[in-house]
Amino acid sequence: MINLLALLFALLLAGNGLYFLFHQHRPFLLFHPEQNSKLQTILRVSGICLLLLALLTLGAVLLNNIPLLVIALIGGCLGCLIPELLLIPYMNH
């Protein structure tokens, strides 16, 4: 069961990462990265990191390695939290 949930988590991480990468040059939600190169950089780096974390999670599931899976899940949670905190200063700009 945990492997199925981890796969779902990996899909969500990949989806968020791709969303960030595809929205570097167009507005989304309250943000306008097409007008700010620093915001584009945050989205690019965050998107790549989320994709790497998704691959790490997928690898942990395929290897059935519980310690690696725990590391991947904690990393994925931090990988989602940090970009949100970095985006706060760019709200309503």
Biotite code that builds the C-alpha atoms (Angstrom):
import biotite.structure as struc

atoms = struc.array([
    struc.Atom([0.000, 0.000, 0.000], chain_id="A", res_id=1, res_name="MET", atom_name="CA", element="C"),
    struc.Atom([2.818, 2.402, 0.881], chain_id="A", res_id=2, res_name="ILE", atom_name="CA", element="C"),
    struc.Atom([4.398, 1.830, -2.523], chain_id="A", res_id=3, res_name="ASN", atom_name="CA", element="C"),
    struc.Atom([1.158, 2.784, -4.264], chain_id="A", res_id=4, res_name="LEU", atom_name="CA", element="C"),
    struc.Atom([0.897, 5.981, -2.234], chain_id="A", res_id=5, res_name="LEU", atom_name="CA", element="C"),
    struc.Atom([4.556, 6.759, -2.901], chain_id="A", res_id=6, res_name="ALA", atom_name="CA", element="C"),
    struc.Atom([3.940, 6.342, -6.635], chain_id="A", res_id=7, res_name="LEU", atom_name="CA", element="C"),
    struc.Atom([1.033, 8.777, -6.375], chain_id="A", res_id=8, res_name="LEU", atom_name="CA", element="C"),
    struc.Atom([3.306, 11.175, -4.500], chain_id="A", res_id=9, res_name="PHE", atom_name="CA", element="C"),
    struc.Atom([5.944, 10.852, -7.240], chain_id="A", res_id=10, res_name="ALA", atom_name="CA", element="C"),
    struc.Atom([3.302, 11.669, -9.866], chain_id="A", res_id=11, res_name="LEU", atom_name="CA", element="C"),
    struc.Atom([2.233, 14.743, -7.912], chain_id="A", res_id=12, res_name="LEU", atom_name="CA", element="C"),
    struc.Atom([5.850, 15.883, -7.576], chain_id="A", res_id=13, res_name="LEU", atom_name="CA", element="C"),
    struc.Atom([6.411, 15.398, -11.296], chain_id="A", res_id=14, res_name="ALA", atom_name="CA", element="C"),
    struc.Atom([3.203, 17.258, -12.099], chain_id="A", res_id=15, res_name="GLY", atom_name="CA", element="C"),
    struc.Atom([4.204, 20.214, -9.941], chain_id="A", res_id=16, res_name="ASN", atom_name="CA", element="C"),
    struc.Atom([7.715, 20.213, -11.388], chain_id="A", res_id=17, res_name="GLY", atom_name="CA", element="C"),
    struc.Atom([6.438, 20.207, -14.961], chain_id="A", res_id=18, res_name="LEU", atom_name="CA", element="C"),
    struc.Atom([3.903, 22.904, -14.123], chain_id="A", res_id=19, res_name="TYR", atom_name="CA", element="C"),
    struc.Atom([6.675, 25.133, -12.779], chain_id="A", res_id=20, res_name="PHE", atom_name="CA", element="C"),
    struc.Atom([8.857, 24.486, -15.809], chain_id="A", res_id=21, res_name="LEU", atom_name="CA", element="C"),
    struc.Atom([6.044, 25.167, -18.308], chain_id="A", res_id=22, res_name="PHE", atom_name="CA", element="C"),
    struc.Atom([5.008, 28.400, -16.566], chain_id="A", res_id=23, res_name="HIS", atom_name="CA", element="C"),
    struc.Atom([8.357, 30.180, -16.509], chain_id="A", res_id=24, res_name="GLN", atom_name="CA", element="C"),
    struc.Atom([7.334, 32.528, -19.307], chain_id="A", res_id=25, res_name="HIS", atom_name="CA", element="C"),
    struc.Atom([3.594, 32.971, -18.718], chain_id="A", res_id=26, res_name="ARG", atom_name="CA", element="C"),
    struc.Atom([1.479, 34.115, -15.801], chain_id="A", res_id=27, res_name="PRO", atom_name="CA", element="C"),
    struc.Atom([-0.042, 31.674, -13.361], chain_id="A", res_id=28, res_name="PHE", atom_name="CA", element="C"),
    struc.Atom([-2.095, 32.258, -10.225], chain_id="A", res_id=29, res_name="LEU", atom_name="CA", element="C"),
    struc.Atom([-0.895, 35.569, -8.726], chain_id="A", res_id=30, res_name="LEU", atom_name="CA", element="C"),
    struc.Atom([2.566, 35.449, -10.294], chain_id="A", res_id=31, res_name="PHE", atom_name="CA", element="C"),
    struc.Atom([4.017, 36.997, -13.428], chain_id="A", res_id=32, res_name="HIS", atom_name="CA", element="C"),
    struc.Atom([7.355, 35.291, -14.095], chain_id="A", res_id=33, res_name="PRO", atom_name="CA", element="C"),
    struc.Atom([7.438, 36.673, -17.647], chain_id="A", res_id=34, res_name="GLU", atom_name="CA", element="C"),
    struc.Atom([8.172, 40.056, -16.047], chain_id="A", res_id=35, res_name="GLN", atom_name="CA", element="C"),
    struc.Atom([10.754, 38.950, -13.475], chain_id="A", res_id=36, res_name="ASN", atom_name="CA", element="C"),
    struc.Atom([13.883, 36.917, -14.192], chain_id="A", res_id=37, res_name="SER", atom_name="CA", element="C"),
    struc.Atom([14.414, 36.023, -10.508], chain_id="A", res_id=38, res_name="LYS", atom_name="CA", element="C"),
    struc.Atom([10.958, 34.477, -10.396], chain_id="A", res_id=39, res_name="LEU", atom_name="CA", element="C"),
    struc.Atom([11.736, 32.534, -13.574], chain_id="A", res_id=40, res_name="GLN", atom_name="CA", element="C"),
    struc.Atom([14.896, 31.201, -11.934], chain_id="A", res_id=41, res_name="THR", atom_name="CA", element="C"),
    struc.Atom([12.967, 30.104, -8.840], chain_id="A", res_id=42, res_name="ILE", atom_name="CA", element="C"),
    struc.Atom([10.462, 28.264, -11.030], chain_id="A", res_id=43, res_name="LEU", atom_name="CA", element="C"),
    struc.Atom([13.176, 26.636, -13.153], chain_id="A", res_id=44, res_name="ARG", atom_name="CA", element="C"),
    struc.Atom([15.265, 25.427, -10.211], chain_id="A", res_id=45, res_name="VAL", atom_name="CA", element="C"),
    struc.Atom([12.198, 24.330, -8.242], chain_id="A", res_id=46, res_name="SER", atom_name="CA", element="C"),
    struc.Atom([10.777, 22.480, -11.233], chain_id="A", res_id=47, res_name="GLY", atom_name="CA", element="C"),
    struc.Atom([14.013, 20.604, -11.844], chain_id="A", res_id=48, res_name="ILE", atom_name="CA", element="C"),
    struc.Atom([14.368, 19.731, -8.147], chain_id="A", res_id=49, res_name="CYS", atom_name="CA", element="C"),
    struc.Atom([10.799, 18.437, -7.981], chain_id="A", res_id=50, res_name="LEU", atom_name="CA", element="C"),
    struc.Atom([11.371, 16.265, -11.042], chain_id="A", res_id=51, res_name="LEU", atom_name="CA", element="C"),
    struc.Atom([14.564, 14.864, -9.501], chain_id="A", res_id=52, res_name="LEU", atom_name="CA", element="C"),
    struc.Atom([12.713, 14.150, -6.256], chain_id="A", res_id=53, res_name="LEU", atom_name="CA", element="C"),
    struc.Atom([9.990, 12.383, -8.238], chain_id="A", res_id=54, res_name="ALA", atom_name="CA", element="C"),
    struc.Atom([12.644, 10.201, -9.869], chain_id="A", res_id=55, res_name="LEU", atom_name="CA", element="C"),
    struc.Atom([14.225, 9.487, -6.479], chain_id="A", res_id=56, res_name="LEU", atom_name="CA", element="C"),
    struc.Atom([10.832, 8.468, -5.092], chain_id="A", res_id=57, res_name="THR", atom_name="CA", element="C"),
    struc.Atom([10.167, 6.255, -8.098], chain_id="A", res_id=58, res_name="LEU", atom_name="CA", element="C"),
    struc.Atom([13.597, 4.648, -7.717], chain_id="A", res_id=59, res_name="GLY", atom_name="CA", element="C"),
    struc.Atom([12.991, 4.002, -4.017], chain_id="A", res_id=60, res_name="ALA", atom_name="CA", element="C"),
    struc.Atom([9.686, 2.311, -4.835], chain_id="A", res_id=61, res_name="VAL", atom_name="CA", element="C"),
    struc.Atom([11.202, 0.182, -7.596], chain_id="A", res_id=62, res_name="LEU", atom_name="CA", element="C"),
    struc.Atom([14.092, -0.871, -5.363], chain_id="A", res_id=63, res_name="LEU", atom_name="CA", element="C"),
    struc.Atom([11.687, -1.412, -2.443], chain_id="A", res_id=64, res_name="ASN", atom_name="CA", element="C"),
    struc.Atom([14.181, 0.462, -0.277], chain_id="A", res_id=65, res_name="ASN", atom_name="CA", element="C"),
    struc.Atom([12.318, 1.809, 2.763], chain_id="A", res_id=66, res_name="ILE", atom_name="CA", element="C"),
    struc.Atom([15.096, 4.094, 4.109], chain_id="A", res_id=67, res_name="PRO", atom_name="CA", element="C"),
    struc.Atom([15.512, 5.668, 0.668], chain_id="A", res_id=68, res_name="LEU", atom_name="CA", element="C"),
    struc.Atom([11.746, 6.013, 0.397], chain_id="A", res_id=69, res_name="LEU", atom_name="CA", element="C"),
    struc.Atom([11.600, 7.859, 3.732], chain_id="A", res_id=70, res_name="VAL", atom_name="CA", element="C"),
    struc.Atom([14.374, 10.193, 2.555], chain_id="A", res_id=71, res_name="ILE", atom_name="CA", element="C"),
    struc.Atom([12.548, 10.746, -0.750], chain_id="A", res_id=72, res_name="ALA", atom_name="CA", element="C"),
    struc.Atom([9.250, 11.498, 0.998], chain_id="A", res_id=73, res_name="LEU", atom_name="CA", element="C"),
    struc.Atom([10.839, 13.973, 3.408], chain_id="A", res_id=74, res_name="ILE", atom_name="CA", element="C"),
    struc.Atom([12.757, 15.547, 0.514], chain_id="A", res_id=75, res_name="GLY", atom_name="CA", element="C"),
    struc.Atom([9.555, 15.765, -1.502], chain_id="A", res_id=76, res_name="GLY", atom_name="CA", element="C"),
    struc.Atom([7.757, 17.539, 1.322], chain_id="A", res_id=77, res_name="CYS", atom_name="CA", element="C"),
    struc.Atom([10.606, 20.027, 1.662], chain_id="A", res_id=78, res_name="LEU", atom_name="CA", element="C"),
    struc.Atom([10.790, 20.313, -2.117], chain_id="A", res_id=79, res_name="GLY", atom_name="CA", element="C"),
    struc.Atom([7.173, 21.481, -2.145], chain_id="A", res_id=80, res_name="CYS", atom_name="CA", element="C"),
    struc.Atom([7.464, 23.764, 0.875], chain_id="A", res_id=81, res_name="LEU", atom_name="CA", element="C"),
    struc.Atom([10.605, 25.686, -0.090], chain_id="A", res_id=82, res_name="ILE", atom_name="CA", element="C"),
    struc.Atom([9.347, 26.964, -3.486], chain_id="A", res_id=83, res_name="PRO", atom_name="CA", element="C"),
    struc.Atom([6.131, 28.146, -1.830], chain_id="A", res_id=84, res_name="GLU", atom_name="CA", element="C"),
    struc.Atom([8.137, 30.134, 0.700], chain_id="A", res_id=85, res_name="LEU", atom_name="CA", element="C"),
    struc.Atom([10.324, 31.577, -2.059], chain_id="A", res_id=86, res_name="LEU", atom_name="CA", element="C"),
    struc.Atom([7.249, 32.662, -4.049], chain_id="A", res_id=87, res_name="LEU", atom_name="CA", element="C"),
    struc.Atom([5.645, 34.650, -1.210], chain_id="A", res_id=88, res_name="ILE", atom_name="CA", element="C"),
    struc.Atom([7.606, 37.877, -1.874], chain_id="A", res_id=89, res_name="PRO", atom_name="CA", element="C"),
    struc.Atom([6.367, 37.876, -5.487], chain_id="A", res_id=90, res_name="TYR", atom_name="CA", element="C"),
    struc.Atom([2.663, 37.831, -4.660], chain_id="A", res_id=91, res_name="MET", atom_name="CA", element="C"),
    struc.Atom([0.716, 40.753, -6.157], chain_id="A", res_id=92, res_name="ASN", atom_name="CA", element="C"),
    struc.Atom([3.714, 42.203, -7.999], chain_id="A", res_id=93, res_name="HIS", atom_name="CA", element="C"),
])
